[in-house]
Each structure stands twice: as C-alpha cells, then as structure tokens.
C-alpha cells in the first residue's frame, strides 16, 4: 500500500479559507481513500469495515497519500497494516511542538484580522472571530480557557485529546460579535498573544 506521510498543521498557519481553484484536483484513487477515512472518522462505518476497504483503495494509488494523522486515523492505518501482516510505525507527538507557541502568527494577528474584518462581505455588521489553541496538558489548557473567559471571550470549549481526536487538548473560543475598530482588534490580539501558554501550548488559528 502507499505509505502515508504523517502530517501536522503548522503551528504558524491560520485558518483563513483559500479559494478552491488554487488547489489541484484530487485524483479519484486518492479521493476514494479520503472518503473511506472520512466515513470512518464520522462514525458511518466501523474500524473493522473501514480497514479492508481502505487497504483495497490504497492499492489503487500510484504513490503515497499526504494527510493528517490524528489518533483515530493512526488506528485505522495500524489495522490496515495488521491485515497485511505488517506493523504500522509507532508515533509519538513531537515534544518540542509547542516551542514557538504560534507566536509568529500571533505577532501579525492584529494586522491580518483587521484586513479580514474590513474586507468581509458583512463588514458593516457586527462580526465574531473564532480562534483556537492546543495544549499538551490539561492544567495549561484550563489556564488558557480561564484566561479567555476573564478577558471577555465567549463560547469557550475545552476538548480532551480523546474528544478532539488530537494529540493535544484543544481550546476553542469566539469573540463577542463586534463592529470592529482597529483599537478593538489590537486589544483582542493582545489577549491572544498574552495567553498563558507556559511553553506547552500554541495559538493554532483563527477565522472570521
């Protein structure tokens, strides 16, 4: 089977959408694999049903398949390997993955967010900005969630690695719906930059 490449969202990448026509079309063989994975992750088919189907689909690939590998997908590929009498390489999260903390993205956040809200199709109406962090430990995740609550953020959601199907705790939040000024954007960006990351969490992305 084509060997998957372990991939992780860059810590300094945002979540602003990219126009679909900037991406090359997905080959049908790869699309078939991704559909099986999506059905499995969405609970529409079981691991036992998905593994043989994915094994057959992978055999039709001309090369490898580049995709993200959350824990659920690693379990699926491990089962595919088992069916072939092989072992799937063990994976441990990079212990230094939060070294930079997403601060490069955060340092440009005010500028980029201001551009996004002023160019938004509903720029004349109140807008909310959604954003999220990832943390290696529960105490740091809860500290970030508490920080966001104290600084007026809303819809704060804390997900364990199991709930998020991730290697980290995920903290999601949104700003109040606001008619943004440059000053308000700067204030929100400072909240993000000053969050208590403790060297084991990262600002992961945002979107309007």
Secondary structure, 3 states (H helix, E strand, C coil): CCCCECCCCCCCCCCCCCCHHHCCCCCHHHHHHHHHHHHHHCCCCCHHHHHHHHHHHHHCCCCCCECCCCHHHHHHHHHHHHHCCCCCCCCCCCCCCCCCCCHHHHHCHHHHHHHHHHHCCCCCCCECCEEEEEECCHHHHHHHHHHHHHCCCEEEEEECHHHHCCCCEEEEEECCCECCCHHHHHHHHHHHHCCCCCCCEEEEEEEC
